[in-house]
Amino acid sequence: MQQPIAVLDSGVGGLTVVKEIMRQLPREKVVYFGDTARTPYGPRPSWEVVRFTREIVDYLLQFQPKMIVIACNTATAVALEDIRSRVDVPVIGVINPGARAAVKRTQSGCIGVIGTQGTINSGAYDMALKEITPHVKVISEACPEFVPLVEQGNFRSEETYRTVLSSIGHLRNYPMDCLILGCTHYPFLTETIAEVMGDKVNLISSADETARDISTILHDQGKQARSELMPVHQFFCSGDAGLFKMIAQQWLGEQIQLTPVVWQVKQIG
């Protein structure tokens, strides 16, 4: 049996990472868990996010994954090291890859970060960015209204535009040339965020860089999938299965049509 890459998120946001895994590593099997019944994680206390992340990881371990990807910035910020201490497979998050991608792109040295309240309060992006380049100027803003929009499938509407404008419109006053979408839900709102921020600001998603990290680790450990058979991906959610499946199929598009998929609902916690 092909060992999968296990990907977890507070909801549908981690599908942005899954899409890149499918694109860059088409032979790799993915087992995904979106905790849609308990999203969003951003406003929750750290101890609760750690508990939820442990519960999901414990569930995913039954599939004997060769790697675990915490595709949730809030969970990465507060639970990454905890999970690494509990399992014997590589565990990666999405914050360091996102920071690296932004540093590669910036010319002004001023980088914006938008994320959930939990991610922004943790200061995880500030630390990750300044570890790479100490003199970078970081402008951070929590956007708690974004995740509910995405979880409802409301990516493009007048309400979405008004919400994004009121949340981040003021960031246009800073000389930033890169804005990190510091929540894996936010790429679903890319068109609206780009409309608000203008074409001089590069929007940085951690998904592409995270998939590159996955590829590097699997190569270094000699654990790449070698089967010529198409992998059968498995998607689990803890809430509304119909809405989750609709959003996943819409976002993954052609990628989801290329490979067999099993959809299931699992209550945890």
Salt bridges, closest charged atoms under 4 A:
ASP9 OD2 - HIS185 ND1 3.97
GLU20 OE1 - ARG23 NH2 2.78
GLU28 OE1 - LYS66 NZ 2.68
ASP35 OD2 - ARG38 NE 2.75
GLU48 OE1 - ARG44 NH1 3.21
GLU55 OE1 - ARG38 NH1 2.84
GLU55 OE2 - ARG51 NH1 3.04
ASP58 OD2 - ARG86 NH2 3.83
GLU81 OE2 - ARG84 NH1 2.96
ASP82 OD1 - ARG54 NH2 2.67
GLU141 OE1 - HIS170 NE2 3.05
GLU151 OE2 - HIS185 NE2 2.54
GLU191 OE1 - ARG156 NE 3.36
GLU195 OE1 - ARG156 NH1 3.28
ASP208 OD1 - ARG23 NH2 3.32
ASP208 OD2 - ARG212 NE 2.97
GLU209 OE2 - ARG100 NE 3.72
GLU209 OE2 - LYS104 NZ 2.90
ASP213 OD1 - ARG100 NH2 2.54
ASP220 OD1 - HIS219 ND1 3.75
GLU228 OE2 - ARG27 NH2 3.10
